[in-house]
């Protein structure tokens, strides 16, 4: 397989508030994919580029969610690692605001992606991409 672009980095599940105000006031949340590298991969895929994303996600429901979302976008996820050591998928919570910046809280410490090591990166996968 030849890819145009391969991105790599930590993607997270994002729970964003449906009501305005601080996170402590929110009673309902919606779920989405978050992470610059996966956002770029999805955007380029929508533009017709063959894209791949490489990282590590937890062997949990949020990891499954991330992989399903990327697959729906046409992003190759064949080199993503599922952590079998209990490391969770990263999570972020985001408030809804009418103006200014939303409150964003990250839960990434000890996440699966934070355990990526140089040996986890498949050099052959990166070499098959133009970028």
C-alpha positions as CSV (number, residue, x, y, z in Angstrom):
1,X,0.0,0.0,0.0
2,X,1.3,3.5,-0.9
3,X,0.1,6.4,1.3
4,X,0.3,10.1,0.6
5,X,0.6,11.1,4.3
6,X,1.2,9.3,7.6
7,X,0.6,11.2,10.9
8,X,1.3,10.0,14.4
9,X,0.5,11.2,17.9
10,X,-2.0,11.0,20.6
11,X,-5.7,11.1,19.8
12,X,-8.2,11.2,22.5
13,X,-11.9,10.8,23.0
14,X,-13.4,14.2,23.7
15,X,-16.5,14.7,25.9
16,X,-17.9,18.2,25.3
17,X,-20.6,19.8,27.3
18,X,-24.0,20.4,25.7
19,X,-24.8,23.3,28.0
20,X,-23.1,26.6,28.4
21,X,-21.0,27.2,31.5
22,X,-18.2,25.5,33.4
23,X,-17.7,21.8,33.3
24,X,-19.1,21.5,36.8
25,X,-22.5,22.8,35.5
26,X,-22.8,20.5,32.6
27,X,-25.2,17.6,32.9
28,X,-24.9,16.1,29.5
29,X,-22.0,15.6,27.1
30,X,-21.5,14.5,23.5
31,X,-18.5,12.5,22.3
32,X,-16.1,13.2,19.5
33,X,-12.6,12.4,18.2
34,X,-9.8,14.9,19.3
35,X,-6.2,15.2,18.4
36,X,-4.3,17.3,15.9
37,X,-2.7,14.5,14.1
38,X,-5.9,12.5,13.6
39,X,-7.7,15.7,12.6
40,X,-5.1,16.3,9.9
41,X,-5.3,12.7,8.7
42,X,-9.2,13.0,8.5
43,X,-9.1,16.3,6.7
44,X,-6.6,15.1,4.1
45,X,-8.6,11.9,3.6
46,X,-11.7,14.0,3.0
47,X,-9.7,15.9,0.3
48,X,-8.8,12.6,-1.4
49,X,-5.4,11.8,0.0
50,X,-4.5,8.3,1.1
51,X,-3.7,8.8,4.8
52,X,-2.6,6.7,7.7
53,X,-2.4,7.4,11.4
54,X,-0.1,5.5,13.8
55,X,-0.3,5.6,17.6
56,X,-1.2,3.5,20.6
57,X,-4.7,3.4,22.2
58,X,-6.0,1.6,25.2
59,X,-7.6,-1.8,24.8
60,X,-10.8,-0.1,26.0
61,X,-14.1,1.3,24.7
62,X,-12.6,4.7,24.0
63,X,-9.8,3.2,22.0
64,X,-12.4,1.3,19.9
65,X,-14.3,4.5,19.4
66,X,-11.2,6.3,18.1
67,X,-10.3,3.5,15.7
68,X,-13.9,3.3,14.4
69,X,-14.1,7.1,13.8
70,X,-10.8,7.1,11.9
71,X,-11.9,4.1,9.8
72,X,-15.1,5.8,8.9
73,X,-13.0,8.7,7.6
74,X,-11.0,6.4,5.4
75,X,-7.8,6.7,7.5
76,X,-5.6,3.6,7.5
77,X,-5.2,2.4,11.1
78,X,-3.4,-0.9,10.4
79,X,-0.3,0.1,12.4
80,X,-2.1,1.4,15.5
81,X,-1.1,-0.5,18.7
82,X,-3.8,-1.6,21.2
83,X,-2.2,-1.5,24.7
84,X,-2.6,-4.7,26.5
85,X,-1.0,-3.4,29.8
86,X,-4.1,-1.7,31.1
87,X,-3.0,1.8,29.8
88,X,-6.2,3.7,29.0
89,X,-7.0,5.8,26.0
90,X,-6.5,9.6,26.6
91,X,-9.6,11.6,27.4
92,X,-10.4,15.3,27.3
93,X,-13.4,17.3,28.7
94,X,-14.4,20.5,27.1
95,X,-16.9,23.2,28.3
96,X,-19.2,25.1,26.0
97,X,-18.9,28.9,26.1
98,X,-20.7,31.7,24.3
99,X,-17.5,33.8,24.1
100,X,-13.9,33.3,25.0
101,X,-12.0,30.1,25.4
102,X,-13.6,26.9,26.6
103,X,-12.3,25.1,29.7
104,X,-10.4,22.0,28.6
105,X,-9.3,19.3,31.0
106,X,-7.0,16.6,29.7
107,X,-6.6,13.1,31.2
108,X,-3.5,11.9,29.5
109,X,-1.1,10.9,32.3
110,X,-0.2,7.2,31.9
111,X,-2.3,7.0,28.7
112,X,-1.5,4.3,26.2
113,X,-0.1,6.9,23.7
114,X,2.2,8.3,26.5
115,X,3.9,4.9,26.6
116,X,5.0,4.9,22.9
117,X,8.7,4.2,22.5
118,X,10.9,4.4,19.4
119,X,10.7,0.7,18.9
120,X,6.9,1.0,18.5
121,X,7.3,3.2,15.3
122,X,7.2,1.1,12.2
123,X,9.8,2.6,9.9
124,X,8.5,0.7,6.9
125,X,5.1,2.3,7.4
126,X,6.6,5.8,7.3
127,X,8.7,5.0,4.3
128,X,5.7,3.9,2.3
129,X,4.2,7.5,2.5
130,X,5.1,10.5,0.4
131,X,4.9,12.7,3.5
